[in-house]
Amino acid sequence: MSAERMPIKALEQNLNEIVSIKLKDQRIFRGRLTRCDVYMNLTLADAEELVPGEDGEMQPVRNYGEILLRGNNILWIQIPEE
């Protein structure tokens, strides 16, 4: 796999961008990506937990500030499109 197609490189290129992350327990978080490591452990600043609203749009329900998400709990990561 070429270096530019590696997931960790995509994350490193999007540091300080807003990302959405879904965990294996189905919770979804959104925040500014501040750190990542080779194990896909991620730190988000200004993090908030999201749930689907009545209209189907994702709505924040809790604000956490800074959080650490362990890579082995992550189901998917949505990064901004270029």
C-alpha positions, 0 to 999 in steps of 0.5 A, spaced: 500 500 500 502 506 498 504 511 503 498 516 501 493 511 501 495 509 508 489 511 513 494 514 518 497 518 513 489 521 511 488 522 518 495 526 519 493 530 513 487 532 516 489 534 523 485 540 526 480 539 521 473 537 524 471 529 523 466 524 525 467 518 528 462 512 530 464 507 535 463 500 536 457 501 541 454 505 536 455 512 539 458 518 534 462 523 536 464 530 532 470 534 534 477 537 531 482 532 530 488 534 534 492 527 535 493 520 532 497 515 533 499 508 529 494 504 533 489 509 531 488 512 537 485 519 536 484 525 540 478 530 539 478 537 541 471 541 542 468 534 542 460 532 542 456 526 542 451 526 536 444 522 536 439 522 530 434 527 531 426 527 529 428 529 522 434 524 521 439 530 522 444 528 527 444 533 533 449 534 539 446 531 546 453 532 550 459 536 549 465 533 552 471 538 550 477 534 549 476 526 549 481 520 547 478 515 543 481 508 543 483 505 536 480 498 537 473 501 539 473 505 532 468 503 527 469 508 522 472 515 521 469 520 516 474 526 514 472 532 510 472 531 503 477 535 499 
